[in-house]
Amino acid sequence: MSKGRILVVEDDFDIANMLRIYFTGQQYEVQVAPRGGDALQMTRKQLPNLIILDIMLPDMNGYDVCRELRTTTRTSHIPIIFLTQKDERSDKIAGLELGADDYITKPFDIEELKLRVQNAITAANRQSHIDPKSGLPTGRLIEEHLRTLMHGSKQWAYVDMKINHFDPFIEVYGFLAGDEVMRFAALVIGEVVDDLGTPDDYVGHPGRDNFVIITHAEDAEKLKQQLVERFNDEVRQHYSFIDRERGYILVPDGTQGERQEPLMTLAVGSVSTRTHQFSDIREITELAAEDRRRGLSGEEDAGPKILTSW
């Protein structure tokens, strides 16, 4: 099982390749970005659990990359370890003032770096409540962000998303396949927000098959439509060819043989400050969940079909 995703931002091929090989051997998923711009683009597509960031890069310095990550809502929580040949006290202070979590100087002890990476990810998960599968903030952090917005003047919409028929999928394909669906959902949501949202939009994972977006986009309905279309189309890749072709799965049933269950789909609902005034967080989440259930009530009423074994 993966210990987390690490993004190495380093233009020196030998160092980057060494870090990739070493941390892959330590059971981490590792991506490498040789340029700062590449790193920013990759974090928009898939959030890493930690970034190892060189200061001297060919297109922009690591300080600028760090500043961009820290001032973008979706990436502000990611731990950053600066990796550099500079050892001046002023350089370290500059990096830490920008919000870096740690600083290590080349040449470095790989075992020391491993411990710093491990401690930074553990601390971030403990303090920020990050879901290890999706890499997204969970309950408390989402609530804190909502409280901040409720005291502000900017308009926003709260989008509630739930994966329909996730439990039957787990029954047939197993928990590891379910974890892959979680990562896939987080990736799709991040890409749609990147295309149709704003830099201040917030993506969270309250629990299991439930995700949220807090968006400042003017057209939240377009964002919701794109989410549903992309998820419903691309989630099919997680099924076997036979299940994709027939459009349902057969779930073993101990008493009645097998039952038919539909393929997974995404249910989406929302509520906006453009049409509501909120007094508390519970009101926001309940109204959005109600809108989600109302939008797909017909599908939910259908229920599974039971196939009796003879």
matplotlib code that plots the C-alpha trace (Angstrom):
import matplotlib.pyplot as plt

x = [0.0, 1.3, 2.5, 1.6, 2.4, 5.6, 6.3, 10.0, 10.7, 14.3, 16.0, 19.1, 18.3, 20.6, 19.3, 15.6, 16.1, 17.8, 15.0, 12.4, 14.0, 14.7, 11.3, 9.5, 11.4, 10.1, 6.5, 5.7, 4.2, 6.7, 6.3, 9.1, 8.8, 12.0, 10.5, 8.5, 5.7, 5.5, 5.1, 2.2, 0.4, 0.9, -0.4, -3.6, -4.1, -3.3, -2.6, 0.6, 1.0, 4.3, 6.6, 10.4, 11.2, 14.6, 15.2, 17.2, 15.0, 15.3, 12.1, 11.2, 12.8, 11.4, 10.4, 7.9, 6.6, 6.1, 4.4, 2.0, 1.1, 0.6, -1.7, -3.9, -6.6, -6.5, -2.7, -2.1, -2.1, 0.6, 3.8, 6.9, 10.5, 13.1, 16.1, 19.0, 22.7, 22.2, 23.0, 22.8, 20.7, 18.8, 17.9, 16.4, 14.5, 13.1, 11.8, 10.3, 8.6, 6.9, 5.4, 7.8, 7.7, 11.4, 14.7, 17.6, 20.9, 22.7, 24.6, 22.1, 21.8, 19.0, 18.0, 17.6, 15.5, 13.4, 12.6, 11.8, 9.4, 7.8, 7.4, 6.0, 3.4, 2.4, 2.1, 0.1, -2.3, -2.7, -3.1, -5.0, -7.0, -6.1, -7.6, -4.7, -6.5, -7.7, -5.1, -8.0, -8.9, -11.6, -14.3, -12.7, -10.7, -13.7, -15.8, -13.0, -13.0, -16.8, -16.7, -14.2, -16.4, -19.5, -18.0, -16.8, -18.6, -17.7, -20.4, -19.8, -21.6, -21.3, -21.4, -22.2, -21.2, -21.8, -20.9, -24.0, -23.7, -20.2, -20.9, -21.9, -18.8, -16.7, -18.5, -17.5, -14.2, -12.7, -11.4, -8.2, -10.3, -12.5, -9.4, -8.6, -12.1, -11.4, -8.2, -9.9, -12.8, -10.4, -8.5, -11.6, -12.9, -9.6, -9.4, -13.0, -12.4, -9.1, -11.0, -14.2, -13.5, -11.3, -7.9, -9.8, -12.1, -11.9, -12.1, -12.7, -13.4, -15.7, -15.8, -15.7, -17.9, -18.7, -16.8, -17.5, -16.5, -16.8, -16.6, -16.5, -17.3, -20.1, -21.6, -21.7, -24.3, -21.8, -19.3, -21.8, -22.8, -19.2, -18.5, -21.4, -20.7, -17.0, -17.4, -20.2, -18.3, -14.8, -15.7, -16.6, -12.8, -12.8, -15.2, -14.5, -15.3, -18.3, -19.8, -19.2, -21.0, -24.1, -24.3, -24.6, -22.8, -23.9, -23.5, -23.5, -26.5, -26.3, -30.0, -31.3, -28.5, -27.3, -28.7, -28.1, -26.6, -26.1, -22.7, -21.5, -22.7, -22.1, -25.0, -24.5, -26.4, -25.6, -26.7, -25.4, -25.1, -26.7, -30.0, -29.6, -28.4, -26.9, -26.9, -24.8, -22.7, -25.3, -27.9, -25.5, -24.7, -28.3, -29.6, -27.0, -27.5, -31.3, -30.7, -28.5, -31.1, -33.9, -31.9, -31.5, -34.5, -35.8, -32.6, -32.5, -36.1, -35.4, -33.4, -31.5, -32.9, -32.8, -31.8, -32.8, -30.5, -32.2]
y = [0.0, 3.4, 5.7, 8.8, 10.8, 12.8, 15.4, 16.0, 19.4, 19.1, 19.9, 17.8, 14.5, 12.4, 13.8, 13.6, 10.0, 9.0, 10.4, 8.8, 5.3, 5.6, 6.8, 4.4, 1.7, 3.1, 2.5, 6.1, 7.1, 9.5, 12.1, 14.3, 17.8, 19.4, 22.9, 25.0, 25.5, 21.8, 21.3, 23.8, 22.1, 18.7, 19.7, 21.0, 17.6, 15.5, 16.7, 15.2, 14.5, 16.3, 18.3, 18.2, 21.5, 22.7, 26.5, 26.8, 25.9, 26.8, 28.7, 30.1, 29.8, 27.6, 30.6, 31.6, 28.1, 27.9, 31.3, 30.2, 26.9, 28.7, 31.4, 28.9, 27.5, 23.9, 23.5, 25.7, 22.6, 20.6, 20.2, 21.5, 20.6, 22.9, 21.1, 23.3, 23.9, 27.2, 27.1, 30.8, 31.5, 34.3, 31.8, 29.4, 32.1, 33.3, 29.8, 29.3, 32.7, 31.7, 28.7, 25.9, 23.1, 22.1, 22.8, 20.5, 21.4, 19.5, 17.2, 15.5, 12.3, 10.3, 8.6, 12.1, 13.2, 10.1, 10.8, 14.5, 13.4, 10.8, 13.3, 16.0, 13.8, 12.4, 15.9, 17.2, 14.3, 14.7, 18.5, 19.1, 15.9, 14.9, 11.8, 9.4, 8.0, 11.2, 13.6, 16.0, 17.8, 16.1, 17.3, 19.8, 21.6, 21.9, 23.3, 25.9, 27.0, 27.4, 29.4, 31.8, 32.2, 32.8, 35.9, 37.3, 39.2, 37.0, 34.9, 31.2, 27.9, 24.7, 21.6, 18.2, 15.1, 11.4, 8.3, 6.2, 2.3, 2.5, -0.3, -2.9, -2.1, -2.8, -6.1, -7.3, -5.7, -5.2, -2.5, -1.8, -1.1, 1.2, 3.1, 3.6, 5.0, 7.5, 8.6, 8.8, 10.9, 13.3, 13.6, 14.3, 16.8, 18.6, 18.8, 20.1, 22.8, 23.7, 24.1, 25.8, 27.0, 29.7, 29.6, 30.2, 27.1, 24.5, 20.7, 18.5, 14.8, 14.6, 10.8, 7.7, 8.2, 11.9, 14.9, 18.7, 21.7, 25.3, 27.3, 31.0, 30.4, 32.4, 29.3, 26.6, 24.7, 24.2, 22.9, 20.4, 19.2, 18.7, 16.7, 14.3, 13.8, 13.1, 10.9, 8.8, 8.3, 7.7, 5.6, 2.8, 2.1, 0.6, -2.2, -5.3, -5.4, -7.6, -5.3, -2.2, -3.8, -5.0, -1.8, -3.5, -5.8, -9.1, -9.0, -12.3, -12.6, -15.4, -16.0, -15.1, -15.9, -12.8, -9.3, -6.7, -3.4, -0.4, 1.0, 3.9, 7.4, 10.8, 12.5, 16.3, 19.0, 22.5, 25.6, 29.1, 32.4, 34.0, 32.5, 31.7, 33.3, 30.8, 30.8, 27.7, 25.1, 22.3, 24.3, 24.5, 20.8, 19.7, 21.9, 20.8, 17.1, 17.6, 19.1, 16.2, 13.6, 15.4, 15.5, 11.7, 10.4, 8.5, 6.4, 5.8, 4.6, 1.9, -0.3, -3.4, -6.3, -9.8, -12.8, -16.0, -19.0, -22.3]
z = [0.0, -0.9, 1.9, -0.1, -3.2, -3.5, -6.2, -6.7, -8.4, -9.5, -12.8, -12.1, -13.7, -11.6, -8.3, -9.5, -10.7, -7.5, -5.4, -7.6, -7.3, -3.6, -2.5, -4.9, -3.1, 0.2, -1.0, -2.1, -5.4, -7.0, -9.8, -11.1, -12.5, -14.0, -14.1, -11.7, -14.2, -14.7, -10.9, -10.7, -13.6, -12.0, -8.6, -10.3, -11.9, -8.8, -5.3, -3.8, -0.1, -0.1, -2.4, -2.4, -4.1, -5.4, -5.3, -8.5, -11.4, -15.1, -15.5, -12.1, -8.6, -5.9, -3.8, -6.6, -6.8, -3.1, -3.0, -5.8, -4.0, -0.6, -2.1, -4.0, -1.8, -3.2, -2.6, 0.4, 2.8, 1.0, 3.0, 1.2, 1.8, 0.1, -1.4, -2.4, -2.5, -0.7, 3.0, 3.9, 6.9, 5.0, 2.2, 4.8, 6.5, 3.2, 2.4, 5.8, 5.7, 2.5, 4.3, 3.6, 6.2, 6.1, 4.5, 3.6, 2.0, -0.8, -0.4, 1.9, 3.8, 2.1, 5.4, 7.0, 4.1, 4.3, 8.0, 7.2, 4.5, 6.7, 9.6, 7.4, 5.8, 9.2, 10.7, 7.8, 8.0, 11.7, 11.8, 8.6, 8.5, 4.9, 3.5, 2.6, -0.5, -2.2, -0.7, 0.0, 3.2, 5.4, 7.8, 10.2, 7.6, 5.4, 8.2, 9.0, 5.4, 5.4, 8.6, 7.1, 4.0, 6.0, 7.5, 4.2, 1.4, -1.6, -3.2, -3.4, -4.0, -2.0, -4.2, -2.6, -4.6, -3.8, -5.7, -6.3, -6.1, -4.6, -2.0, -4.6, -6.5, -3.4, -2.9, -6.4, -7.0, -3.5, -1.3, -3.3, -6.4, -4.3, -3.3, -7.0, -7.5, -4.7, -6.4, -9.8, -8.4, -6.8, -10.1, -12.1, -9.6, -9.6, -13.4, -13.7, -11.0, -12.8, -16.1, -14.9, -11.4, -9.9, -8.0, -4.7, -5.1, -2.4, -2.9, 0.1, 1.0, 4.0, 3.9, 1.8, -1.3, -0.5, -2.0, -1.9, -3.8, -2.6, -5.7, -6.6, -10.3, -11.7, -13.5, -10.9, -12.9, -15.8, -13.4, -11.9, -15.4, -16.4, -13.2, -13.8, -17.5, -17.0, -13.9, -15.4, -18.6, -17.3, -14.2, -16.6, -17.0, -13.5, -14.6, -16.6, -20.3, -19.6, -16.9, -19.1, -22.0, -20.1, -18.0, -14.6, -12.2, -10.6, -6.8, -5.0, -2.6, 0.0, 0.1, -3.3, -5.7, -7.4, -7.8, -10.5, -9.5, -11.8, -12.6, -10.5, -11.2, -9.6, -7.8, -7.4, -5.6, -4.6, -2.7, -3.2, -1.4, -4.4, -3.4, 0.3, 3.5, 5.9, 9.7, 10.3, 8.5, 9.1, 7.1, 4.2, 4.1, 4.6, 1.8, -0.6, 0.2, -0.2, -3.6, -4.5, -3.4, -5.2, -8.5, -8.6, -6.7, -9.7, -9.9, -6.2, -6.2, -8.8, -6.5, -7.3, -9.3, -7.7, -9.8, -8.1, -8.4, -9.3]

ax = plt.figure().add_subplot(projection="3d")
ax.plot(x, y, z, "-o")
ax.set_aspect("equal")
plt.show()
